[in-house]
Structure formats: structure tokens, C-alpha cells
Amino acid sequence: MSTIAETLAEFADRFSYDAVPAEVRHRAKHLILDGTGVALASSTRDFAAPTVKSLATLGAGDSRVIGFADGLPLRDAVLANGVLIHGLDFDDTHLLGTVHATSSCFPTALGVGVALGKAGRDVLAAYVLCMETAARLGTVAKGELVQLGFHPTGVIAAFACALIAGRLYGLDREQLTMAQAIVLSMAAGAREYSSDASGTKRIHPGWAGACGITAAVLARGGTTGPRTCYEGRFGLYATHLRPDVVTPDLAAATRALGTAWETLQVAIKPYPVGRSEEH
């Protein structure tokens, strides 16, 4: 029986632009436009320039940062664009998964896609694949990541970003499985920022993307990880959720992939507010 990572790798390997219904593609373009607009608005705020300038001290690069003239290395540009899209808390949210999906998925798909010279349809397909995966992995946690102090975007989205980075890099199914397995050791996002409204929350989406790219490249080079990264004894769900919350059949998170399109369920915010339902 396949592990969840293997099932997701198979889905990613056979995923294509043509497999995405027209209404999902239309919705995806709408969400990307919304995220880009939020990033442009963020680029004028006081946190934007210091973030980009700080990352620039690590080195120059050709990957673009939305609203800025100078480029950054790929992973730093993905991090910066994630900060910008999430920076005002106006970015979209998958309500059941409690994941700010676009702020991770779009910077990763755009950054890797442009770096590899991919066509726009390839970038859009990668974005949809990331949205579908992040939403479903977040949904299976039933919102409890938030209750236990984790920011789902930083934790969950890293796995989806590893998949789409690997897909764009042309990884085979085994390597795509390993990319998810490797990112288990990288995905992070603590909600202690809630205690004082500090700026670390903005970092999580782009950091998930940077982790996903790193994991994909390591997997391509032969690094291995636990293929039970989701359902294992020390996998994602066992370590990040209470035992009574873990869904008995975790594989259910992947069964409807490509049939019930979660991208259509992503909500655009009319106001810059968070959603945690903390109790």
C-alpha cells in the first residue's frame, strides 16, 4: 500500500495543465492577480524594503521581487515575495485547511518556473497543484495545528512547495516522494508571534517555498528521507497534532485529488484579518 507521500508524488507526476478544468484555471488566475496586487501594496510599507535589503546582503541574483527593481537569488526572492503577499494579511485563505496558500504557492511556482524558462501554462499548473496539495494536507489536520501553536502556512505549505518545485525540476516519482520526506525536517512555523504581533508571521509562507525548493534539489541529488513523512510514528501529523485529533485514515486527504478542486474553495479576504478560531 502506498504511503501518502507516494500517492501525492504519483498525482504530481501525472498532473498537467490540460487536466485542470477551465473554471479552476480561471479561479487560479484570479487568486494570483489578488496575491500580486497585495504584494504591490505591501512593497510600499515599512517592512518591505528592509526585508529585501537584508536578503540582498546575502548576494545578488536574477529572480524578481514584486515591486522592486533589483533581483535576488531564487530562494531569497521566493522568501521575499512570500513576505510581500502575506505582509498585510490580505492574502487568500483555504478556510478548512487554514492555509494561506497563494503566498507560498505562487512565489514558488513563479520563481522556479521563471528560473527554468517554463511557459506560463506550466507555472499556472504548478500553482494549482500546490494549492490542491496544501489545502488537502491542511484540511486533514482539522484546524488543530493552530490550536497547538503552529502556523499551518509555514508547516503544511512546505510539503506542497516541495512537490511543485520537484515537478518543475522534472523529478521522477521516487524523487518527488523524497522531496516531501526531506522537507519534513525543514517545515516550521510557530504562532508565538500572536503574543506581540511581531513580524515573523510574514516570513512563514516564503520560507515554506524556500524549504520546498531546497528539498526538491536535495532529492534530485540523491538525499533520502522517510517516506512515511505524514503518517509515520514521528511524521507530520503524529508530532504536530494531539493523538485524539489525528484522522484515522490519513490517506483520505489524497483520495479526492483532481475530482473535488480545492482551489475553487479558497477565499479572498475583503478585510486584512486572521482566522484562527482559537479556544
KEKE-3310 file (N, C-alpha, C; in steps of 0.2 Angstrom, whole numbers, plus 5000, padded with zeros to 4 digits):
npx = (5004:5003:5011:5006:5014:5019:5008:5004:5015:5014:5002:5007:5016:5009:5001:4994:4993:4982:4974:4967:4952:4943:4936:4943:4956:4953:4949:4961:4969:4963:4966:4980:4981:4975:4984:4996:4993:4991:5004:5011:5005:5010:5023:5026:5026:5032:5039:5044:5055:5066:5066:5069:5081:5089:5090:5096:5109:5115:5118:5117:5105:5095:5082:5066:5058:5043:5038:5050:5065:5078:5085:5085:5094:5086:5079:5079:5072:5059:5056:5056:5045:5035:5034:5029:5017:5010:5011:5002:4991:4981:4980:4974:4964:4963:4949:4945:4957:4965:4975:4986:4987:4991:5001:5012:5012:5012:5024:5033:5030:5031:5044:5053:5048:5051:5065:5068:5064:5051:5035:5020:5009:5014:5018:5006:5000:5008:5006:4992:4993:5000:4991:4981:4987:4992:4980:4973:4981:4981:4968:4965:4971:4961:4961:4968:4981:4983:4978:4987:4998:5005:5008:4999:5002:5016:5020:5012:5012:5025:5027:5019:5025:5037:5033:5029:5040:5049:5041:5042:5056:5058:5058:5057:5045:5049:5059:5051:5043:5054:5057:5046:5048:5060:5058:5050:5059:5062:5050:5042:5034:5030:5017:5020:5021:5009:5008:5014:5012:5022:5034:5037:5027:5025:5035:5034:5026:5034:5046:5042:5041:5055:5060:5054:5059:5073:5072:5068:5078:5088:5083:5083:5097:5100:5098:5090:5074:5062:5049:5037:5033:5021:5012:5019:5026:5034:5030:5023:5009:5008:5017:5013:5000:4987:4985:4971:4966:4971:4967:4959:4960:4972:4976:4964:4965:4971:4963:4953:4959:4960:4947:4938:4940:4950:4955:4945:4938:4945:4946:4945:4950:4940:4944:4959:4962:4965:4961:4958:4950:4953:4954)
npy = (4994:5011:5025:5041:5051:5045:5043:5056:5060:5052:5058:5071:5069:5065:5075:5089:5104:5103:5094:5102:5109:5122:5131:5131:5135:5148:5153:5151:5160:5172:5172:5173:5185:5193:5190:5196:5209:5212:5210:5221:5232:5229:5232:5245:5247:5249:5238:5231:5236:5235:5221:5216:5222:5217:5203:5205:5207:5195:5191:5195:5192:5185:5183:5189:5202:5206:5222:5228:5234:5228:5211:5195:5180:5164:5157:5167:5177:5170:5169:5183:5187:5180:5186:5198:5195:5190:5200:5210:5203:5202:5192:5177:5163:5146:5140:5128:5121:5131:5138:5149:5149:5154:5163:5156:5146:5153:5162:5151:5143:5153:5158:5147:5142:5153:5154:5142:5144:5141:5139:5150:5142:5131:5136:5140:5128:5122:5130:5128:5114:5115:5122:5114:5103:5109:5113:5101:5094:5102:5102:5089:5090:5097:5110:5110:5112:5126:5127:5121:5129:5131:5138:5135:5138:5139:5127:5116:5121:5120:5106:5105:5115:5108:5098:5104:5112:5101:5095:5105:5104:5092:5080:5062:5050:5044:5053:5064:5059:5058:5072:5077:5070:5074:5088:5087:5089:5102:5110:5123:5134:5143:5150:5160:5173:5179:5184:5196:5203:5202:5203:5190:5182:5185:5179:5166:5160:5162:5156:5143:5140:5142:5131:5121:5121:5119:5106:5099:5100:5094:5081:5078:5076:5065:5064:5056:5053:5049:5040:5039:5051:5059:5050:5043:5036:5047:5056:5070:5072:5065:5071:5084:5086:5082:5066:5062:5069:5066:5061:5045:5038:5044:5044:5048:5061:5062:5056:5062:5070:5080:5078:5084:5100:5110:5122:5130:5133:5142:5157:5174:5188:5201:5210:5214:5202:5189:5172:5161:5155:5152:5143)
npz = (5000:4996:5003:5010:5005:4993:4986:4983:4976:4965:4960:4957:4947:4936:4934:4925:4914:4906:4913:4922:4925:4916:4924:4936:4932:4929:4941:4948:4941:4945:4959:4959:4953:4963:4974:4969:4968:4981:4985:4978:4985:4998:4995:4997:5010:5027:5031:5020:5011:5020:5022:5010:5007:5017:5014:5002:5006:5007:4994:4977:4963:4950:4951:4952:4963:4968:4964:4966:4960:4959:4958:4967:4973:4969:4980:4990:4984:4982:4996:4999:4991:4996:5009:5005:4999:5010:5019:5023:5028:5019:5010:5002:5009:5012:5020:5027:5028:5034:5028:5021:5006:4993:4995:4998:4987:4975:4974:4974:4963:4953:4954:4952:4940:4931:4933:4926:4914:4910:4902:4903:4906:4912:4924:4929:4931:4940:4951:4953:4957:4969:4977:4978:4984:4997:5002:5004:5013:5024:5027:5033:5045:5052:5057:5069:5070:5072:5085:5093:5092:5080:5064:5051:5038:5037:5040:5033:5020:5015:5011:5000:4992:4990:4982:4970:4966:4964:4953:4943:4941:4936:4942:4946:4951:4963:4967:4969:4980:4990:4991:4998:5009:5014:5016:5028:5038:5038:5038:5046:5058:5071:5081:5090:5088:5089:5102:5103:5091:5082:5068:5062:5057:5044:5037:5036:5024:5013:5017:5018:5004:5001:5008:5002:4989:4992:4997:4986:4977:4984:4984:4971:4970:4977:4990:5004:5013:5026:5019:5025:5029:5033:5039:5048:5064:5070:5061:5051:5056:5068:5076:5076:5080:5092:5099:5099:5089:5077:5061:5058:5045:5036:5023:5017:5014:5002:4992:4985:4976:4962:4958:4967:4967:4977:4975:4971:4982:4989:4999:4996:5005:5011:5021:5030:5040:5052:5054:5066:5076:5089:5104)
capx = (5000:5007:5011:5003:5019:5020:5002:5005:5021:5011:4997:5011:5020:5004:4997:4996:4988:4976:4970:4964:4946:4943:4934:4949:4961:4951:4949:4968:4972:4960:4969:4986:4980:4974:4991:5001:4990:4993:5012:5012:5003:5015:5030:5027:5025:5039:5043:5046:5062:5071:5067:5073:5088:5093:5091:5101:5116:5117:5120:5113:5103:5091:5075:5062:5054:5037:5038:5057:5069:5084:5084:5089:5094:5080:5076:5078:5066:5053:5055:5053:5038:5030:5033:5025:5010:5006:5013:4996:4986:4975:4980:4968:4965:4958:4946:4945:4964:4968:4982:4987:4990:4994:5008:5018:5012:5013:5031:5037:5029:5034:5052:5056:5046:5055:5072:5069:5061:5045:5029:5015:5004:5017:5018:4999:4998:5012:5002:4986:4995:5002:4985:4977:4990:4992:4973:4970:4985:4979:4961:4966:4973:4955:4962:4971:4988:4983:4976:4993:5003:5008:5005:4998:5005:5023:5021:5009:5014:5032:5026:5016:5030:5042:5031:5029:5047:5051:5038:5045:5063:5057:5060:5053:5040:5053:5062:5046:5042:5059:5057:5042:5051:5066:5055:5048:5064:5063:5044:5041:5030:5027:5012:5021:5021:5002:5009:5015:5011:5029:5034:5039:5022:5026:5041:5032:5024:5040:5051:5039:5043:5062:5061:5052:5064:5079:5071:5067:5085:5092:5080:5086:5104:5100:5097:5084:5071:5057:5043:5031:5034:5015:5008:5023:5026:5036:5028:5020:5003:5009:5021:5010:4993:4985:4983:4964:4964:4974:4962:4961:4963:4975:4976:4958:4967:4973:4959:4949:4963:4958:4940:4935:4945:4950:4957:4938:4936:4950:4943:4949:4948:4938:4947:4965:4961:4967:4956:4961:4945:4957:4950)
capy = (5000:5017:5030:5047:5054:5041:5045:5063:5060:5050:5063:5077:5066:5064:5082:5093:5109:5100:5091:5107:5112:5129:5136:5131:5139:5155:5155:5152:5167:5177:5172:5175:5193:5196:5190:5201:5216:5213:5211:5228:5236:5228:5234:5252:5248:5250:5231:5228:5237:5232:5214:5214:5224:5212:5197:5207:5207:5188:5191:5197:5187:5187:5182:5196:5203:5210:5229:5230:5234:5223:5204:5191:5173:5161:5156:5173:5180:5167:5171:5190:5188:5177:5191:5204:5193:5189:5205:5214:5199:5202:5186:5172:5158:5140:5140:5122:5120:5137:5139:5155:5145:5158:5167:5151:5143:5157:5163:5146:5142:5159:5159:5141:5142:5158:5152:5137:5146:5137:5143:5152:5137:5126:5140:5140:5121:5121:5134:5124:5108:5117:5124:5107:5099:5112:5113:5095:5092:5107:5100:5083:5092:5099:5116:5109:5115:5132:5127:5119:5134:5131:5142:5130:5140:5138:5119:5112:5123:5117:5100:5107:5118:5103:5094:5108:5113:5095:5094:5109:5102:5086:5074:5057:5049:5042:5059:5068:5056:5060:5079:5078:5067:5079:5094:5086:5091:5109:5114:5126:5140:5144:5156:5164:5180:5181:5187:5203:5205:5203:5202:5184:5179:5187:5175:5159:5157:5162:5151:5136:5140:5141:5125:5116:5121:5116:5099:5096:5100:5088:5074:5077:5074:5058:5064:5052:5054:5044:5040:5039:5058:5061:5046:5039:5037:5053:5060:5077:5073:5062:5076:5091:5085:5078:5059:5061:5073:5063:5057:5038:5036:5049:5043:5051:5068:5062:5052:5066:5075:5080:5077:5090:5105:5114:5129:5134:5134:5147:5163:5180:5192:5208:5214:5211:5199:5182:5167:5155:5152:5150:5142)
capz = (5000:4995:5008:5007:5000:4987:4982:4981:4971:4958:4957:4954:4942:4930:4934:4919:4913:4902:4917:4926:4922:4914:4929:4941:4929:4929:4948:4949:4939:4949:4965:4958:4952:4970:4978:4966:4970:4989:4986:4976:4990:5003:4994:4999:5018:5031:5032:5014:5009:5025:5021:5003:5008:5022:5010:4997:5009:5006:4987:4971:4959:4944:4952:4953:4969:4966:4966:4967:4953:4960:4959:4972:4972:4969:4986:4993:4980:4985:5003:4999:4988:5001:5014:5002:4998:5016:5023:5025:5030:5015:5006:5002:5014:5012:5026:5030:5029:5037:5025:5016:5001:4987:4997:4997:4981:4969:4974:4972:4956:4948:4955:4949:4933:4928:4933:4922:4907:4909:4899:4908:4907:4917:4930:4932:4933:4946:4956:4955:4960:4975:4980:4979:4989:5003:5005:5007:5019:5029:5029:5037:5052:5056:5061:5076:5070:5075:5092:5096:5092:5074:5059:5046:5031:5037:5041:5028:5013:5013:5008:4993:4988:4988:4976:4964:4964:4961:4947:4938:4940:4932:4947:4945:4957:4969:4970:4972:4987:4994:4992:5003:5015:5016:5019:5035:5043:5037:5038:5053:5059:5077:5082:5096:5085:5091:5108:5102:5084:5079:5061:5060:5054:5037:5035:5035:5018:5008:5020:5016:4997:5000:5010:4996:4983:4994:4997:4979:4974:4988:4982:4964:4970:4980:4998:5006:5019:5027:5015:5030:5032:5035:5044:5052:5071:5071:5055:5052:5060:5074:5080:5077:5082:5098:5097:5098:5083:5071:5057:5057:5039:5034:5016:5014:5012:4995:4988:4980:4972:4955:4957:4971:4967:4982:4973:4970:4989:4993:5000:4996:5010:5010:5026:5032:5047:5053:5055:5069:5080:5095:5110)
cpx = (5004:5006:5008:5008:5020:5014:5002:5010:5018:5006:5001:5014:5015:5000:4999:4991:4982:4971:4966:4958:4946:4941:4939:4954:4959:4951:4957:4971:4969:4964:4976:4986:4979:4981:4996:4999:4992:5000:5014:5011:5008:5022:5031:5027:5032:5043:5046:5053:5067:5072:5071:5080:5092:5094:5096:5109:5119:5120:5115:5110:5098:5084:5071:5058:5049:5037:5045:5061:5075:5081:5087:5090:5087:5076:5075:5072:5060:5051:5052:5046:5033:5029:5028:5018:5006:5007:5007:4990:4980:4975:4975:4970:4960:4955:4947:4953:4968:4975:4981:4991:4994:5001:5014:5018:5014:5021:5035:5036:5032:5041:5055:5054:5050:5062:5073:5067:5055:5039:5024:5010:5007:5017:5011:4998:5002:5008:4996:4988:4997:4996:4981:4980:4990:4985:4971:4974:4983:4972:4961:4968:4967:4956:4965:4978:4988:4982:4983:4999:5007:5004:5005:5002:5013:5024:5019:5012:5020:5031:5024:5021:5036:5040:5031:5036:5050:5048:5041:5053:5063:5059:5055:5049:5044:5056:5057:5043:5047:5059:5052:5045:5056:5063:5052:5053:5065:5056:5043:5037:5027:5023:5014:5021:5014:5003:5010:5015:5017:5029:5036:5034:5023:5031:5039:5030:5030:5045:5048:5042:5051:5064:5060:5057:5071:5078:5071:5074:5089:5090:5083:5093:5105:5099:5090:5080:5065:5050:5036:5031:5027:5012:5012:5023:5029:5035:5025:5014:5004:5013:5018:5003:4992:4983:4975:4961:4966:4968:4964:4964:4966:4976:4970:4960:4969:4968:4955:4953:4961:4951:4936:4940:4945:4952:4950:4936:4940:4946:4947:4946:4946:4941:4954:4965:4963:4960:4959:4956:4948:4952:4954)
cpy = (5006:5022:5036:5051:5051:5043:5052:5064:5058:5055:5069:5075:5066:5071:5086:5099:5107:5097:5095:5109:5119:5133:5136:5135:5146:5157:5155:5158:5173:5178:5174:5183:5196:5196:5195:5208:5217:5214:5218:5233:5235:5231:5241:5253:5247:5243:5229:5229:5234:5224:5212:5216:5220:5206:5199:5206:5200:5187:5193:5191:5189:5186:5188:5196:5208:5217:5232:5229:5228:5216:5201:5184:5170:5161:5162:5177:5177:5169:5178:5191:5185:5182:5196:5201:5192:5195:5209:5210:5199:5196:5181:5167:5152:5139:5134:5120:5125:5138:5145:5152:5149:5161:5162:5148:5147:5159:5157:5144:5147:5159:5153:5141:5147:5156:5146:5138:5143:5142:5145:5146:5132:5129:5139:5133:5119:5124:5130:5118:5109:5119:5118:5103:5102:5112:5107:5093:5096:5104:5094:5085:5095:5106:5116:5111:5122:5132:5125:5123:5134:5135:5137:5132:5138:5130:5116:5114:5121:5111:5101:5110:5113:5099:5098:5110:5107:5093:5098:5107:5095:5080:5068:5055:5048:5048:5064:5066:5059:5068:5080:5075:5071:5085:5093:5089:5099:5113:5117:5132:5140:5150:5160:5172:5183:5185:5194:5206:5206:5201:5195:5180:5179:5182:5168:5156:5157:5157:5144:5135:5138:5134:5119:5116:5118:5108:5095:5095:5094:5081:5073:5074:5068:5058:5060:5055:5049:5045:5040:5046:5061:5057:5042:5040:5044:5058:5067:5077:5070:5067:5083:5091:5081:5071:5058:5065:5070:5059:5050:5036:5043:5050:5047:5058:5068:5059:5056:5071:5074:5079:5083:5095:5110:5121:5134:5136:5140:5154:5169:5185:5199:5213:5210:5208:5192:5178:5161:5152:5149:5149:5138)
cpz = (5000:5001:5005:5003:4993:4983:4979:4976:4964:4955:4954:4948:4935:4930:4927:4918:4910:4907:4922:4922:4921:4920:4935:4938:4930:4936:4950:4947:4943:4956:4964:4957:4959:4974:4975:4968:4977:4989:4984:4982:4996:5002:4996:5007:5021:5032:5026:5012:5014:5024:5015:5004:5012:5018:5004:4999:5008:4999:4983:4967:4954:4945:4955:4960:4967:4969:4967:4961:4954:4961:4965:4970:4973:4975:4990:4990:4982:4992:5003:4996:4993:5007:5011:5001:5004:5021:5026:5028:5026:5010:5007:5007:5012:5019:5030:5032:5033:5035:5020:5010:4995:4989:4998:4990:4975:4969:4972:4965:4951:4948:4951:4942:4929:4927:4928:4915:4905:4906:4905:4910:4912:4924:4933:4934:4939:4952:4958:4959:4967:4980:4982:4985:4996:5006:5008:5013:5025:5032:5034:5044:5056:5059:5067:5076:5074:5083:5096:5095:5085:5069:5053:5039:5031:5037:5035:5021:5011:5009:5001:4989:4986:4982:4970:4961:4961:4954:4942:4937:4937:4936:4945:4951:4963:4972:4972:4979:4992:4995:4998:5010:5018:5019:5026:5040:5043:5039:5046:5053:5066:5078:5088:5094:5088:5098:5108:5095:5080:5071:5058:5056:5046:5034:5032:5028:5013:5011:5018:5008:4997:5003:5005:4991:4985:4994:4991:4976:4978:4985:4975:4965:4974:4987:4999:5012:5020:5023:5019:5033:5035:5041:5049:5060:5073:5065:5057:5057:5067:5079:5081:5079:5089:5095:5095:5092:5077:5067:5056:5051:5035:5026:5013:5011:5004:4990:4983:4976:4965:4953:4961:4971:4972:4981:4972:4977:4993:4993:4999:5001:5008:5015:5028:5039:5046:5054:5059:5074:5086:5101:5115)
residu = (MET:SER:THR:ILE:ALA:GLU:THR:LEU:ALA:GLU:PHE:ALA:ASP:ARG:PHE:SER:TYR:ASP:ALA:VAL:PRO:ALA:GLU:VAL:ARG:HIS:ARG:ALA:LYS:HIS:LEU:ILE:LEU:ASP:GLY:THR:GLY:VAL:ALA:LEU:ALA:SER:SER:THR:ARG:ASP:PHE:ALA:ALA:PRO:THR:VAL:LYS:SER:LEU:ALA:THR:LEU:GLY:ALA:GLY:ASP:SER:ARG:VAL:ILE:GLY:PHE:ALA:ASP:GLY:LEU:PRO:LEU:ARG:ASP:ALA:VAL:LEU:ALA:ASN:GLY:VAL:LEU:ILE:HIS:GLY:LEU:ASP:PHE:ASP:ASP:THR:HIS:LEU:LEU:GLY:THR:VAL:HIS:ALA:THR:SER:SER:CYS:PHE:PRO:THR:ALA:LEU:GLY:VAL:GLY:VAL:ALA:LEU:GLY:LYS:ALA:GLY:ARG:ASP:VAL:LEU:ALA:ALA:TYR:VAL:LEU:CYS:MET:GLU:THR:ALA:ALA:ARG:LEU:GLY:THR:VAL:ALA:LYS:GLY:GLU:LEU:VAL:GLN:LEU:GLY:PHE:HIS:PRO:THR:GLY:VAL:ILE:ALA:ALA:PHE:ALA:CYS:ALA:LEU:ILE:ALA:GLY:ARG:LEU:TYR:GLY:LEU:ASP:ARG:GLU:GLN:LEU:THR:MET:ALA:GLN:ALA:ILE:VAL:LEU:SER:MET:ALA:ALA:GLY:ALA:ARG:GLU:TYR:SER:SER:ASP:ALA:SER:GLY:THR:LYS:ARG:ILE:HIS:PRO:GLY:TRP:ALA:GLY:ALA:CYS:GLY:ILE:THR:ALA:ALA:VAL:LEU:ALA:ARG:GLY:GLY:THR:THR:GLY:PRO:ARG:THR:CYS:TYR:GLU:GLY:ARG:PHE:GLY:LEU:TYR:ALA:THR:HIS:LEU:ARG:PRO:ASP:VAL:VAL:THR:PRO:ASP:LEU:ALA:ALA:ALA:THR:ARG:ALA:LEU:GLY:THR:ALA:TRP:GLU:THR:LEU:GLN:VAL:ALA:ILE:LYS:PRO:TYR:PRO:VAL:GLY:ARG:SER:GLU:GLU:HIS)
# end
